[in-house]
């Protein structure tokens, strides 16, 4: 029922954005973002349906661990998408954006990578309600692509940190408690891992490590 009630307005949002893009050429880029994100959200609803049917408890999240993606390109696209959000929340972006020519192929499709990055970055923004600095760093170590996303918010107490990523555990009044859980399962599906470290008063860093895809 929830999936049905979400997908109907999404279809209207998508169609309206397409028409706006044709009416206002200068708004075409923003309209394209709306269409793209409406499609992504529709697919995300399908993932939650899989979780509700038991796939989240027994199988790989999304089943996309074998598909090719580019960790660097997906990160750059996500940062482009959130450019206005960072500005509205008075958050400065620090760190080199992945270079267009510096690809980082991994065993996770771009859609799943984007979902994962959005979860981590939006969590970081929520941790800085009065603004701050978002630091994004990419590297390759021992055949693994490593992406670190850090905020300079208030940090997370150790007792709470131990429970982060558990299904339905959340510290947000309107959170589902599934974002980090699914993010970790997506990383694991590609043979990688997602680790979180935090210090009260100094902020939180999420480190995603994925094996670089060969061939």
C-alpha atoms as one frame of an Amber mdcrd trajectory, in Angstrom:
protein
   0.000   0.000   0.000   2.804   2.396   0.895   4.620   1.646  -2.372   1.432
   2.294  -4.340   0.780   5.592  -2.562   4.350   6.752  -3.225   4.527   5.734
  -6.878   1.376   7.586  -7.948   2.580  11.083  -6.919   6.036  10.244  -8.252
   4.534   9.707 -11.703   2.876  13.134 -11.508   6.101  14.787 -10.300   8.049
  13.186 -13.147   5.566  14.213 -15.825   5.351  17.775 -14.492   9.143  18.124
 -14.461   9.352  16.972 -18.064   6.819  19.612 -19.121   8.576  22.341 -17.102
  11.846  21.482 -18.804  10.239  22.139 -22.195   8.564  25.382 -21.103  11.590
  26.926 -19.414  14.834  26.097 -21.252  16.984  27.668 -18.517  15.393  25.300
 -16.000  16.060  22.212 -18.123  19.003  21.037 -15.989  16.983  21.234 -12.759
  13.999  19.539 -14.404  16.300  16.723 -15.539  17.423  16.270 -11.922  13.786
  15.986 -10.820  13.018  13.368 -13.467  16.152  11.394 -12.674  15.527  11.432
  -8.928  11.858  10.528  -9.335  12.967   7.471 -11.314  15.610   6.624  -8.711
  13.100   6.961  -5.883  10.690   4.687  -7.719  13.410   2.054  -7.955  14.271
   2.599  -4.288  10.667   1.862  -3.369  11.094  -1.463  -5.157  14.162  -2.176
  -3.009  12.172  -1.520   0.164   9.498  -3.866  -1.144  12.180  -6.532  -1.557
  13.250  -5.895   2.026   9.649  -6.216   3.254   9.301  -9.530   1.405  12.362
 -10.905   3.153  15.084 -10.226   0.589  16.694  -7.720   2.931  17.057 -10.382
   5.595  18.363 -13.165   3.429  19.799 -11.893   0.147  22.012  -9.188  -1.225
  20.480  -5.718  -1.048  19.247  -4.823  -4.494  20.980  -7.834  -6.022  23.405
  -5.546  -7.842  26.722  -6.752  -6.486  27.854  -8.082  -9.870  27.042  -5.075
 -12.041  29.723  -2.594 -13.060  29.744   0.981 -11.854  32.182   3.852 -11.462
  32.622   4.955  -7.844  34.283   8.231  -8.878  31.723   9.215 -11.535  28.784
   8.338  -9.284  30.263  10.443  -6.475  30.788  13.425  -8.797  27.181  13.136
 -10.046  25.877  12.982  -6.476  27.833  16.078  -5.450  26.489  17.926  -8.509
  22.957  16.934  -7.535  23.436  18.205  -3.967  25.151  21.466  -4.917  22.066
  23.557  -4.151  21.335  21.631  -0.957  24.823  22.292   0.407  24.484  25.974
  -0.384  21.032  26.184   1.254  22.334  24.516   4.412  25.441  26.734   4.540
  27.763  23.769   4.196  31.111  24.172   2.428  32.501  21.284   0.377  36.144
  20.482   0.938  38.289  17.973  -0.912  39.006  17.222  -4.522  36.083  16.175
  -6.643  36.869  12.996  -8.570  38.466  13.954 -11.870  36.464  13.109 -14.971
  39.268  10.970 -16.334  40.005   9.195 -13.079  37.562   6.303 -13.223  37.151
   3.878 -10.339  35.324   0.751 -11.609  33.694  -1.365  -8.898  31.218  -4.257
  -8.660  28.282  -2.017  -7.784  26.071  -0.244 -10.308  25.952   3.552 -10.436
  22.368   3.723  -9.197  23.262   1.783  -6.056  26.403   3.853  -5.564  24.362
   7.032  -5.814  21.832   5.722  -3.296  24.669   4.878  -0.933  26.370   8.273
  -1.306  23.098  10.152  -0.862  22.424   8.322   2.407  25.863   9.175   3.765
  25.986  12.791   2.583  22.457  13.670   3.690  23.203  12.139   7.105  26.291
  14.345   7.276  24.244  17.437   6.392  21.678  16.571   9.069  24.533  16.430
  11.577  25.372  20.081  10.804  22.068  21.957  11.280  23.870  25.289  11.665
  26.188  24.741   8.720  29.739  23.471   8.585  32.165  21.664   6.321  31.651
  18.457   4.374  34.935  16.780   3.499  35.018  14.205   0.696  38.211  12.304
  -0.077  38.855   9.512  -2.564  41.854   7.212  -2.776  42.933   3.779  -3.950
  44.763   1.509  -1.544  45.743  -2.127  -2.032  43.365  -2.636  -4.947  40.434
  -1.009  -3.147  38.625   2.216  -3.934  38.165   4.210  -0.739  35.731   7.088
  -0.313  35.645   9.018   2.971  32.773  11.387   3.764  33.188  13.482   6.917
  31.210  16.165   8.725  32.292  18.484  11.529  29.050  18.162  13.475  28.559
  17.220  17.103  29.594  13.595  16.690  27.921  10.408  17.908  28.213   8.907
  21.413  29.885   5.482  21.524  26.733   3.682  22.721  24.733   5.065  19.786
  27.547   4.445  17.298  27.526   0.721  18.134  23.860   0.475  17.108  24.066
   2.499  13.897  23.218   0.402  10.872  20.875  -1.911  12.767  17.505  -2.229
  11.002  14.948   0.328  12.197  17.331   1.969  14.684  17.391   5.717  14.168
  18.171   8.868  16.123  15.993  11.002  13.808  12.406  11.879  14.654  11.289
  11.076  11.094  13.931   8.472  10.162  13.194   4.912   9.044  16.327   3.318
  10.446  16.960   1.571   7.126  19.288   3.993   5.319  22.595   2.898   6.852
  21.435  -0.708   7.035  20.828  -0.799   3.276  24.012   1.184   2.600  26.063
  -1.434   4.445  24.333  -4.258   2.595  25.019  -2.574  -0.747  28.708  -2.280
   0.155  28.819  -5.913   1.281  27.064  -7.043  -1.921  30.026  -5.645  -3.874
  32.590  -7.320  -1.633  33.300  -4.137   0.308  32.533  -2.554   3.643  31.232
   0.639   5.204  32.807   1.763   8.459  31.811   4.687  10.643  33.964   6.419
  13.207  32.928   9.371  15.305  34.048  11.514  18.190  31.704  13.661  20.231
  32.450  17.311  19.579  34.576  16.603  16.497  32.275  15.020  13.932  31.753
  11.759  12.060  33.558  10.059   9.188  32.074   7.314   7.003  34.583   5.280
   5.012  33.417   3.176   2.074  35.852   0.586   0.737  35.102  -1.362  -2.436
  37.336  -3.733  -4.428  38.401  -2.171  -7.706  36.869  -4.102 -10.598  39.389
  -5.588 -12.993  38.884  -6.078 -16.691
